Amino acid sequence: MEVGTEPDFLLIMKNNLQDPNVANPSKMAGKYMAFGKGDLFDLFFHVRIKFGAKKMYKFANNFNYDE
């Protein structure tokens, strides 16, 4: 947004650090957490998102750009 573009992203991760089976667990414990902005974020909540190789790139690991 700072450079004049519209945000369009979705971040999803599982909170596997907190145990949902303890007394007074965090409301996020053991759940997938999602945050985003734009069309992709809206699609996630209203329409199923399916991987499409023509528009998406799946990383093979977390240290380089291998597909």
C-alpha positions in Angstrom: 0.0 0.0 0.0 2.9 2.3 0.7 4.0 2.1 -2.9 0.6 2.7 -4.4 -0.6 -0.9 -5.1 -3.6 -2.6 -3.8 -3.0 -5.3 -1.3 -3.9 -8.9 -2.4 -2.5 -11.6 -0.1 -3.4 -14.5 2.2 -1.3 -15.8 5.0 -2.2 -19.1 6.7 -0.4 -20.9 9.5 -1.2 -23.4 12.2 -0.7 -22.5 15.8 0.9 -25.7 16.9 2.8 -24.0 19.7 -0.1 -23.8 22.0 -2.1 -26.9 23.3 -5.8 -26.6 23.0 -6.3 -29.3 25.6 -5.0 -27.3 28.6 -7.0 -25.3 31.2 -7.9 -21.9 29.7 -6.3 -22.4 26.3 -5.7 -19.6 23.8 -8.6 -19.2 21.4 -6.1 -19.8 18.6 -4.5 -22.9 20.1 -4.3 -25.8 17.6 -6.1 -23.8 14.9 -5.2 -22.5 11.6 -4.8 -18.7 11.7 -5.5 -16.6 8.6 -4.9 -13.0 7.7 -5.0 -11.2 4.4 -6.3 -8.3 2.3 -7.9 -8.0 -1.2 -9.5 -10.4 -3.6 -7.6 -13.5 -2.5 -8.6 -13.0 1.1 -12.2 -12.6 0.1 -12.1 -15.7 -2.1 -10.8 -17.7 0.9 -13.9 -17.0 2.9 -16.5 -17.1 0.2 -15.4 -19.5 -2.5 -13.1 -22.5 -2.4 -9.6 -21.7 -3.6 -8.0 -24.5 -5.7 -4.4 -24.6 -6.7 -3.9 -23.5 -10.4 -0.4 -23.9 -11.8 -1.0 -21.1 -14.4 -1.6 -18.5 -11.7 0.2 -20.0 -8.6 3.6 -21.1 -7.7 4.2 -23.7 -5.0 7.5 -23.6 -3.2 9.3 -26.9 -2.6 11.1 -25.6 0.5 11.7 -22.6 2.7 15.2 -21.6 1.6 15.2 -21.0 -2.2 12.8 -20.6 -5.1 12.5 -24.2 -6.2 9.0 -25.2 -7.4 
